[in-house]
């Protein structure tokens, strides 16, 4: 037992060196983890840029007369969140895949039930199914 202690008894200067080395290793590992996290953020950002380019290409492939309207629709939809209980037909038409007919149906449903309580209630509106509702969900909110 005495010989075991002999190898692990360090002078004050040796302990300082060992602690310093441990701190340097910890800092380097933390930096590497941080860089890996930033790399993931960069991948996500690159994916969003690619998605934006594809959306822009699809918009520009529409007929020239409606290109400006399509670009405006895309730019307004990117940060759009609409309250179902307060929105007008014009505001509802800013939602993806919602034209004047669907907007009117949503308003008629809302007027019929009073206030919409959950976003899932939109399934009861004629023509709005699970797929369409899934596309609309990020742009919708409910106020009471």
C-alpha positions in Angstrom: 0.0 0.0 0.0 2.8 2.3 0.8 4.4 2.0 -2.7 0.9 2.8 -4.3 0.8 6.1 -2.4 4.4 6.9 -3.5 3.3 7.1 -7.2 0.3 9.4 -6.5 1.8 11.9 -4.1 2.6 15.0 -6.1 4.2 18.2 -5.2 2.3 21.4 -5.3 3.8 22.4 -8.7 3.0 19.0 -10.1 -0.6 19.2 -9.0 -0.9 22.7 -10.6 0.5 21.3 -13.9 -1.9 18.3 -13.8 -4.9 20.5 -13.1 -3.9 22.9 -15.9 -3.6 20.0 -18.4 -7.1 18.7 -17.3 -8.5 22.2 -17.8 -7.0 22.5 -21.2 -8.4 19.1 -22.2 -11.8 20.1 -20.9 -11.8 23.4 -22.8 -10.7 21.8 -26.0 -13.4 19.1 -25.7 -16.0 21.8 -25.0 -14.8 23.8 -28.1 -15.1 20.7 -30.3 -18.6 20.0 -29.1 -19.5 23.6 -29.7 -18.1 23.5 -33.2 -20.1 20.3 -33.9 -23.2 22.1 -32.8 -22.5 25.1 -35.0 -21.9 22.7 -37.9 -25.5 21.3 -37.3 -26.9 24.8 -37.3 -25.0 25.5 -40.6 -26.6 22.3 -42.1 -30.1 23.5 -41.0 -29.4 27.0 -42.4 -28.2 25.5 -45.7 -31.4 23.3 -45.9 -33.6 26.4 -45.3 -31.7 28.3 -48.1 -32.2 25.3 -50.4 -35.9 25.1 -49.6 -36.2 28.9 -50.2 -34.5 28.5 -53.6 -36.9 25.7 -54.6 -39.9 27.7 -53.5 -38.7 30.7 -55.4 -38.1 28.6 -58.5 -41.6 27.2 -58.3 -43.0 30.7 -57.9 -41.0 32.0 -60.9 -42.2 29.1 -63.0 -45.8 30.4 -62.7 -47.0 32.6 -65.5 -45.4 36.0 -65.8 -48.7 37.9 -65.1 -49.0 36.3 -61.7 -45.3 36.2 -60.7 -45.4 39.3 -58.6 -48.6 38.2 -56.8 -47.0 34.8 -56.2 -43.8 36.3 -54.8 -45.8 38.6 -52.5 -47.9 35.6 -51.4 -44.8 33.6 -50.5 -43.2 36.5 -48.6 -46.3 37.2 -46.6 -46.9 33.5 -45.8 -43.3 33.1 -44.5 -44.1 34.9 -41.2 -47.8 34.6 -41.2 -49.9 33.5 -38.2 -53.7 34.2 -38.3 -56.2 34.0 -35.5 -59.1 31.9 -36.8 -61.7 33.7 -34.6 -60.8 37.2 -35.8 -59.6 36.8 -39.4 -61.5 38.2 -42.3 -61.9 36.4 -45.6 -59.1 38.5 -47.1 -56.7 37.5 -44.3 -57.7 33.8 -44.5 -56.8 33.9 -48.3 -53.2 34.6 -47.3 -53.0 31.1 -46.0 -51.5 28.4 -48.3 -54.1 26.6 -50.4 -57.0 28.8 -49.1 -58.8 30.8 -51.8 -62.0 32.8 -51.6 -64.2 29.7 -51.5 -62.4 28.1 -48.5 -62.1 31.4 -46.7 -65.9 31.9 -47.0 -66.6 28.3 -45.8 -64.3 28.9 -42.8 -66.1 32.1 -41.9 -69.6 30.5 -42.4 -68.5 27.6 -40.1 -67.1 30.1 -37.5 -70.4 32.1 -37.6 -72.4 28.9 -37.2 -70.6 27.6 -34.1 -69.8 31.0 -32.5 -66.1 30.7 -31.8 -63.7 28.0 -33.0 -62.2 26.3 -30.0 -59.5 24.2 -31.6 -57.6 24.2 -34.8 -58.7 20.6 -35.4 -62.3 21.9 -35.8 -61.4 23.0 -39.3 -61.8 19.4 -40.4 -65.5 20.0 -40.2 -65.3 22.6 -42.9 -66.1 21.1 -46.3 -63.0 20.5 -48.4 -60.5 20.7 -45.5 -59.1 17.3 -44.7 -56.2 16.1 -42.6 -53.5 16.9 -45.3 -54.7 20.5 -45.8 -55.1 21.0 -42.1 -51.5 19.8 -41.5 -50.2 22.4 -44.0 -52.3 25.1 -42.4 -51.6 24.4 -38.7 -48.3 26.4 -38.5 -50.1 29.5 -39.7 -53.1 29.3 -37.3 -53.8 30.3 -33.8 -57.0 30.5 -31.7 -58.0 33.3 -29.4 -60.8 33.0 -26.8 
